[in-house]
Each structure stands twice: as C-alpha cells, then as structure tokens.
Amino acid sequence: MNKKLIIFFCILTSMMSVFGQNDTLALTPPMGWNSWNFFEKEVSEKLLIEVADAMVKNGMKEAGYEYIIIDDYWVGGRDTHNNLFPDPKRFPNGMKYLADYIHSKGLKLGIYSDAAELTCGGVTGSYNFEEIDATTFASWGVDYLKYDYCNAPDDMETAFVRYKKMGDALKKTGRPIVKVRTFF
C-alpha cells in the first residue's frame, strides 16, 4: 500500500477516534495555537505563558480558541524511572506548573509526542513507554496530545497498533485527553 493511502487511512481513523459516537471530547474541531511553525526549538515556558496571556487579551479565547499546544523539542529526556521530563532550561518550573497557569486562563494545554523511539526532531518519543507517558501527561494536566509518526515503520498495520496503544493508555488514565494522530 502506498504512503499516501496509508496517510489517508490514518487521518480517517484519527477523525473517527476524535469524533467517535461515544466520545464526548472534541465534538467540534479543536481550535488553538501550536508552537511548531514559528518557534520549533525555541519553545519555552516563558513563551507559552506569553501566548496564553495574549490569547485571552486579544480575544482568541473568546472566539473559541482554547488549546495551546507544545510541539516537538520540549522533552529533556527520561529519568531513572523512565518518566519523561521537560527540558529544564526552557521549562524550569515543569509542565504541571505550565498546565496550571494555562488552565487558570481558561485555556487547555496540548503536548506532542511520537509513536517511535524518536520524534521528528530527534528527541525522545513514546514508543514502548505509552502507559508511562500517558500517566505522566495526565498527572501534568495535559488536555490534548498531538501524536506523530516520524521515524516509525511505514506500514499501516503497525501505525494502527501504535496509535491504538497510546489511545488505550490515555483512556486508562481517566483524564479526558483529546488525541490527534498525525502521519508524515
């Protein structure tokens, strides 16, 4: 099966997961801001706090934009218990602090990971750590997961297995987390 067809099926499955009949999350398309296009490796706690403040002040929140999504390059690594931790220089107070701040503004926090050992940017992904990472994201107060597929096998069956594994792990946490899958 060619890669374009695999991408189509993954997007279709993603939409079915996000907008499923029994799912009360994301009944309309999620709207928000993503750090990737402009900031990439420069993403930081300070920047995201400024974005949250700006979204409230400039009317984006009132217009329905509710998510602030941290894309790639936020990861500092894994600790001795295999828990992800944010880059300590760019996120000195940690993700729970950031989530609490964003929530205090009436907004929601999104985060990025990948269904492979490494993300598109080459930092630590979630493959084989889905349950640990889902639990970590939930404990931080994450509301949205952008789950990428860089550096993973091209076949559709593997993609479905990996996406389902993370989706199941997120559901198991009990925290309502919108999950959006991407496949490039």
BAFI-3210 file (N, C-alpha, C; in Angstrom, 3 decimals, decimal comma, padded with zeros to 6 digits):
// residues 184
n [1|2|3|4|5|6|7|8|9|10|11|12|13|14|15|16|17|18|19|20|21|22|23|24|25|26|27|28|29|30|31|32|33|34|35|36|37|38|39|40|41|42|43|44|45|46|47|48|49|50|51|52|53|54|55|56|57|58|59|60|61|62|63|64|65|66|67|68|69|70|71|72|73|74|75|76|77|78|79|80|81|82|83|84|85|86|87|88|89|90|91|92|93|94|95|96|97|98|99|100|101|102|103|104|105|106|107|108|109|110|111|112|113|114|115|116|117|118|119|120|121|122|123|124|125|126|127|128|129|130|131|132|133|134|135|136|137|138|139|140|141|142|143|144|145|146|147|148|149|150|151|152|153|154|155|156|157|158|159|160|161|162|163|164|165|166|167|168|169|170|171|172|173|174|175|176|177|178|179|180|181|182|183|184]
n.u [000,860|000,570|002,267|000,701|-001,915|-001,867|-001,520|-004,000|-005,800|-004,925|-005,472|-008,253|-008,954|-008,030|-009,774|-012,137|-011,632|-011,328|-013,771|-015,648|-018,697|-019,307|-017,683|-017,169|-015,406|-014,001|-016,195|-016,577|-014,256|-011,083|-009,719|-006,875|-003,551|-000,350|002,997|004,850|005,236|006,393|008,172|009,501|012,403|012,719|010,742|009,307|008,643|008,267|007,566|005,150|003,527|003,327|001,926|-000,498|-001,477|-001,727|-003,652|-005,935|-006,144|-006,267|-008,630|-008,806|-009,373|-012,016|-013,157|-013,170|-010,832|-009,024|-006,885|-003,431|-000,703|002,141|004,633|007,088|010,402|010,279|011,016|013,224|014,332|014,413|013,814|015,308|013,288|012,101|010,312|009,175|010,673|010,538|012,653|014,913|016,005|014,433|011,918|011,678|010,025|008,527|006,065|003,574|003,240|003,093|000,784|-001,124|-001,023|-001,899|-004,456|-005,554|-006,123|-008,303|-007,836|-006,546|-004,013|-001,927|000,194|003,065|004,039|005,517|004,995|007,213|010,661|012,086|011,219|010,046|011,909|014,014|014,199|013,347|010,802|007,555|007,327|007,011|006,748|004,222|002,129|003,389|004,028|001,476|000,299|002,013|001,494|-001,210|-000,951|000,304|-001,696|-002,379|-004,350|-004,617|-003,210|-000,911|-000,009|002,552|004,108|006,675|009,807|008,905|007,736|006,576|004,298|000,742|-000,592|001,121|001,099|-001,596|-001,640|000,242|-000,862|-003,307|-002,411|-001,369|-003,698|-005,361|-003,857|-004,045|-006,825|-007,010|-005,935|-007,955|-008,237|-009,674|-008,375|-007,839|-006,909|-004,919|-003,869|-001,042|000,528|003,287]
n.v [-001,171|002,198|005,146|007,531|006,563|005,223|007,409|008,697|006,782|006,767|009,403|009,396|007,420|008,721|010,923|009,536|008,523|010,857|012,104|010,193|008,280|007,671|009,333|012,125|014,134|016,751|017,427|019,277|020,553|020,876|024,003|026,062|027,135|026,376|025,617|024,961|025,998|028,583|028,725|026,275|024,797|026,716|026,799|027,456|027,694|030,375|031,612|030,230|031,006|033,707|033,482|032,368|034,488|036,433|035,231|035,390|038,154|039,237|038,291|035,789|033,527|034,063|033,859|031,159|029,724|027,432|025,767|025,492|024,338|022,523|021,747|019,636|019,160|019,813|017,969|016,863|014,479|011,161|010,122|008,189|006,410|006,097|008,111|010,793|014,022|017,598|019,829|021,244|023,831|025,363|024,940|025,604|025,421|023,182|020,995|020,645|023,006|024,797|023,836|024,331|027,124|027,795|026,640|028,305|030,520|029,800|028,197|025,350|022,800|021,410|018,764|017,226|014,148|011,104|008,136|006,536|005,702|008,041|011,481|013,601|015,637|014,361|013,932|012,284|009,908|008,247|005,496|002,212|003,171|003,966|003,725|004,734|007,321|008,346|008,362|010,181|012,514|012,895|013,360|015,790|017,410|017,634|018,250|017,543|015,599|015,658|013,296|012,046|010,419|010,121|008,587|005,986|002,695|002,336|000,838|000,360|-001,307|-001,462|001,216|001,573|-000,173|001,038|003,615|002,919|001,733|003,924|005,478|003,787|003,750|006,437|006,637|004,903|006,392|007,948|010,637|013,139|013,395|014,817|013,203|013,474|012,184|012,205|011,721|011,498]
n.w [000,000|-000,829|000,497|000,545|000,616|003,027|004,730|004,298|005,400|008,057|008,830|008,496|010,380|012,646|012,745|013,174|015,699|017,248|016,822|017,551|018,088|020,789|022,133|024,065|023,887|021,967|020,209|018,314|015,881|017,408|018,384|018,380|019,285|018,018|018,734|016,774|013,961|014,036|016,223|016,795|017,891|019,821|021,688|024,886|028,438|029,257|026,803|026,222|028,332|027,759|025,336|026,233|027,812|025,801|024,111|025,660|026,054|023,415|022,377|021,211|022,798|023,562|021,056|020,664|020,516|022,256|022,925|023,717|022,247|022,774|020,694|019,132|020,598|023,320|025,186|027,735|028,336|029,783|033,133|035,855|036,304|033,935|033,284|031,301|031,144|031,037|029,122|031,262|031,206|029,489|030,478|033,356|035,633|035,223|033,661|034,930|036,389|034,210|032,906|034,926|034,995|032,397|032,483|034,432|032,988|031,627|029,482|027,585|027,760|025,325|024,199|022,654|021,173|019,925|017,999|017,918|018,710|018,577|018,097|015,363|015,422|016,563|019,303|022,434|022,007|022,433|022,013|023,186|025,737|026,279|028,273|030,593|029,690|029,051|031,586|032,819|031,276|031,943|034,713|034,703|033,809|031,159|028,264|025,646|023,092|020,583|018,449|016,762|013,874|012,941|012,091|012,383|011,378|007,955|007,355|007,413|009,266|011,490|012,215|013,038|015,257|016,970|017,364|018,539|020,895|022,353|022,508|024,056|026,401|027,181|027,665|029,815|031,889|032,869|032,613|030,618|027,550|024,515|021,613|018,849|015,896|013,809|010,651|008,800]
ca.u [000,000|001,455|002,292|-000,421|-003,116|-001,700|-001,800|-005,444|-006,455|-004,583|-006,235|-009,647|-009,076|-007,864|-011,024|-013,140|-011,310|-011,601|-015,177|-016,422|-020,065|-019,366|-016,663|-017,697|-014,331|-013,818|-017,401|-016,282|-012,796|-010,348|-009,050|-005,844|-002,278|000,691|004,315|005,785|005,551|007,243|009,157|010,224|013,310|012,751|009,583|009,697|007,614|008,052|006,846|003,789|002,789|003,017|000,883|-001,758|-001,926|-002,124|-004,891|-007,034|-006,204|-006,612|-009,946|-008,794|-010,094|-013,440|-013,579|-013,241|-009,510|-008,847|-005,700|-002,055|-000,065|003,597|005,032|008,364|011,570|010,091|011,496|014,590|014,782|013,705|014,512|015,699|012,072|011,624|009,332|009,617|010,736|010,775|013,960|014,898|016,364|013,324|010,711|012,271|009,025|007,895|004,826|002,401|003,145|002,629|-000,620|-001,931|-001,102|-002,760|-005,819|-006,035|-006,576|-009,462|-007,353|-006,130|-002,648|-001,647|001,601|003,454|004,934|005,654|004,818|008,507|011,631|012,471|010,251|010,517|013,080|015,089|014,230|012,694|009,404|006,805|007,245|007,289|006,535|002,908|001,401|004,128|003,885|000,081|000,129|002,745|000,731|-002,406|-000,561|000,649|-002,893|-002,452|-005,715|-004,582|-001,951|-000,600|000,809|003,142|004,520|008,010|010,765|008,192|007,564|005,601|003,101|-000,479|-000,934|001,939|000,597|-002,828|-001,301|000,914|-001,820|-004,276|-001,754|-001,346|-005,085|-005,810|-003,134|-004,650|-008,141|-006,783|-005,598|-009,178|-008,263|-010,109|-007,302|-008,072|-005,727|-004,930|-002,740|-000,536|001,325|004,014]
ca.v [000,000|003,361|006,019|008,471|005,850|005,000|008,697|008,905|005,913|007,223|010,627|008,982|006,761|009,760|011,675|008,664|008,435|012,135|012,450|008,968|008,417|007,601|010,224|013,461|015,092|017,291|017,284|020,159|020,542|021,664|025,201|026,528|027,639|025,364|026,253|024,460|026,734|029,758|028,644|024,997|024,505|027,829|026,730|027,559|028,051|031,825|031,862|029,702|031,878|034,911|033,126|032,240|035,845|037,105|034,647|035,936|039,600|039,622|037,784|034,441|032,629|034,382|033,404|029,708|029,083|027,047|024,946|025,910|023,047|022,477|020,754|018,948|019,779|020,183|016,880|016,893|013,090|010,278|009,980|006,810|005,579|006,190|009,184|011,947|015,301|018,679|020,482|022,059|025,232|026,067|024,723|025,482|025,090|021,920|021,012|020,807|024,452|025,413|023,453|025,061|028,523|027,840|026,380|029,475|031,478|029,222|027,531|023,958|022,514|020,271|018,376|016,464|013,003|010,363|006,689|005,925|005,966|009,441|012,357|014,157|016,445|013,522|013,796|011,095|009,647|007,448|004,079|001,277|003,854|004,591|003,838|005,661|008,683|008,766|008,663|011,429|013,611|013,106|013,936|017,190|018,170|017,783|018,108|017,260|015,001|015,535|012,082|011,995|009,098|010,177|007,559|004,741|001,922|002,880|000,025|000,814|-002,160|-001,025|002,532|001,389|-000,801|002,020|004,662|002,337|001,526|005,195|005,843|002,973|004,209|007,707|006,345|004,230|007,381|008,548|012,075|013,372|013,969|014,708|012,680|013,689|011,471|012,713|010,720|012,122]
ca.w [000,000|-000,907|001,680|000,516|001,049|004,466|005,373|004,251|006,370|009,412|009,094|008,646|011,675|013,656|012,830|013,777|017,109|017,900|016,713|017,685|018,599|022,245|022,666|024,330|023,656|020,611|019,396|017,186|015,711|018,400|017,861|019,278|018,794|018,077|018,778|015,771|012,743|014,214|017,292|016,754|019,015|020,771|022,579|026,296|029,416|029,171|025,560|026,304|029,252|026,977|024,372|026,982|028,153|024,565|023,604|026,455|025,834|022,037|022,001|020,620|023,704|023,426|019,726|020,657|020,543|023,647|023,150|023,474|022,017|022,748|019,709|019,322|021,250|024,719|026,039|028,241|028,410|030,722|034,404|036,182|036,309|032,543|033,104|030,532|031,836|030,084|029,123|032,475|030,947|028,845|031,291|034,699|036,664|034,877|032,879|035,799|036,618|032,977|032,716|035,909|034,565|031,207|032,955|035,174|031,979|030,951|028,272|027,762|027,332|024,466|024,174|021,475|021,276|018,684|018,103|017,627|019,765|018,457|017,434|014,081|015,729|017,070|020,762|022,966|021,692|023,404|021,665|024,286|027,015|026,134|029,554|031,468|029,169|029,209|033,010|033,058|030,676|032,766|036,008|034,464|033,459|029,703|027,745|024,206|022,652|019,156|018,409|015,430|013,390|012,340|012,492|012,635|010,142|007,012|007,101|008,067|010,409|012,622|012,624|013,805|016,539|017,821|017,731|019,474|022,180|023,086|022,794|025,188|027,596|027,594|028,252|031,097|032,930|033,392|032,297|029,239|026,732|023,082|020,940|017,405|015,303|012,543|009,949|007,705]
c.u [000,903|001,254|001,125|-001,704|-003,048|-002,015|-003,296|-006,149|-006,147|-005,344|-007,696|-009,859|-008,940|-009,159|-012,100|-012,901|-011,680|-013,086|-016,086|-017,766|-020,127|-018,376|-017,263|-016,628|-014,342|-015,040|-017,387|-014,765|-012,113|-009,652|-008,022|-004,624|-001,235|002,054|005,198|006,172|006,485|008,396|010,002|011,066|013,326|011,574|010,056|008,474|007,255|007,217|005,384|002,928|002,400|001,905|-000,464|-002,327|-002,444|-003,447|-006,108|-007,234|-006,706|-007,932|-009,964|-009,566|-011,600|-014,004|-013,602|-011,913|-009,205|-007,569|-004,409|-001,266|001,446|003,968|006,404|009,387|011,366|010,764|012,956|015,196|013,865|014,521|014,824|014,503|011,399|010,516|009,946|009,735|011,034|012,209|014,000|015,276|015,184|012,015|011,134|011,285|008,262|006,547|003,569|002,177|002,566|001,160|-001,524|-002,088|-002,059|-004,215|-006,395|-006,544|-007,801|-009,108|-006,913|-004,746|-002,603|-000,161|001,822|004,283|004,864|005,551|006,079|009,454|012,077|011,382|010,807|011,800|014,233|015,222|013,371|011,211|008,779|006,751|007,806|007,185|005,151|002,183|002,078|003,905|002,457|-000,195|000,829|001,969|-000,501|-002,049|-000,176|-000,578|-003,014|-003,871|-005,758|-003,221|-001,899|000,396|001,285|003,597|005,848|008,864|010,127|008,036|006,428|004,316|001,929|-000,811|-000,155|001,458|-000,656|-002,543|-000,690|-000,031|-002,828|-003,666|-001,709|-002,766|-005,637|-005,140|-003,710|-006,004|-007,997|-006,463|-006,832|-009,278|-008,727|-009,027|-007,668|-006,790|-005,892|-003,682|-002,322|000,365|001,988|005,021]
c.v [001,231|004,298|007,006|007,807|005,564|006,288|008,950|008,061|006,330|008,487|010,280|008,320|007,767|010,527|010,834|008,557|009,721|012,434|011,224|009,189|008,458|008,545|011,612|014,536|015,535|017,045|018,243|020,164|021,420|022,858|025,664|027,017|026,556|026,045|025,944|025,462|027,917|029,525|027,372|024,775|025,589|027,814|026,735|027,879|029,531|032,171|031,417|030,492|033,167|034,642|033,014|033,613|036,570|036,557|035,152|037,408|039,966|039,033|036,403|033,449|032,822|033,894|031,873|028,980|028,730|026,267|025,702|024,612|023,218|021,384|020,184|019,811|020,205|019,187|017,088|015,504|012,264|010,182|008,503|005,860|005,583|007,210|010,291|013,157|016,383|019,200|021,444|023,522|026,000|025,929|024,554|025,097|023,812|022,085|021,169|022,290|025,143|025,092|024,224|026,525|028,659|027,600|027,582|030,570|030,968|028,525|026,112|023,753|021,272|020,005|017,437|015,252|012,237|008,863|005,938|006,235|007,419|010,218|012,808|014,954|015,653|013,457|012,594|011,027|008,709|005,952|003,202|001,913|004,500|004,763|004,806|007,098|009,195|009,151|009,975|012,622|013,936|013,775|015,408|018,053|018,444|017,468|017,604|016,655|014,985|014,392|011,835|010,578|009,158|009,030|006,228|003,983|002,464|002,072|000,434|-000,015|-001,736|000,325|002,388|000,804|000,233|003,137|004,139|002,157|002,816|005,641|005,088|003,426|005,534|007,484|005,755|005,222|007,973|010,044|012,248|014,115|013,741|014,197|012,836|013,056|012,148|011,664|011,398|011,164]
c.w [000,000|000,284|001,705|000,999|002,545|005,224|005,413|005,309|007,810|009,773|009,322|010,006|012,809|013,845|013,493|015,278|017,832|017,916|016,813|018,356|020,119|022,918|022,862|024,183|022,203|019,727|018,207|017,027|016,751|017,736|018,882|018,544|019,000|017,943|017,571|014,684|012,933|015,188|017,313|018,013|020,092|021,747|024,034|027,157|029,308|027,938|025,683|027,283|028,534|025,964|025,073|027,318|026,910|024,027|024,368|026,101|024,435|021,529|021,368|021,489|023,552|022,083|019,611|020,594|021,985|023,942|022,864|023,411|021,902|021,759|020,077|020,073|022,702|025,666|026,449|028,318|029,287|032,003|034,675|036,253|034,936|032,337|032,256|031,452|030,798|030,183|030,306|032,260|030,378|029,611|032,753|035,795|036,368|034,191|033,736|036,090|035,384|032,719|033,677|035,500|033,380|031,589|033,696|034,240|031,224|029,649|028,609|027,167|026,457|024,455|022,997|021,877|019,966|018,958|017,679|018,778|019,776|017,730|016,082|014,289|016,329|018,579|021,169|022,614|022,720|023,110|022,784|025,672|027,055|027,466|030,508|031,000|029,320|030,663|033,374|032,518|031,520|034,094|035,874|034,190|031,971|029,231|026,304|023,885|021,140|019,062|016,995|015,080|012,639|012,885|012,859|011,312|009,271|006,878|008,000|009,307|011,657|013,140|013,478|015,182|017,482|018,269|018,753|020,859|022,995|023,433|023,992|026,486|028,106|028,253|029,653|032,227|033,584|033,138|030,860|028,442|025,264|022,462|019,444|016,854|014,024|011,933|008,769|007,136]
res [m|n|k|k|l|i|i|f|f|c|i|l|t|s|m|m|s|v|f|g|q|n|d|t|l|a|l|t|p|p|m|g|w|n|s|w|n|f|f|e|k|e|v|s|e|k|l|l|i|e|v|a|d|a|m|v|k|n|g|m|k|e|a|g|y|e|y|i|i|i|d|d|y|w|v|g|g|r|d|t|h|n|n|l|f|p|d|p|k|r|f|p|n|g|m|k|y|l|a|d|y|i|h|s|k|g|l|k|l|g|i|y|s|d|a|a|e|l|t|c|g|g|v|t|g|s|y|n|f|e|e|i|d|a|t|t|f|a|s|w|g|v|d|y|l|k|y|d|y|c|n|a|p|d|d|m|e|t|a|f|v|r|y|k|k|m|g|d|a|l|k|k|t|g|r|p|i|v|k|v|r|t|f|f]
***
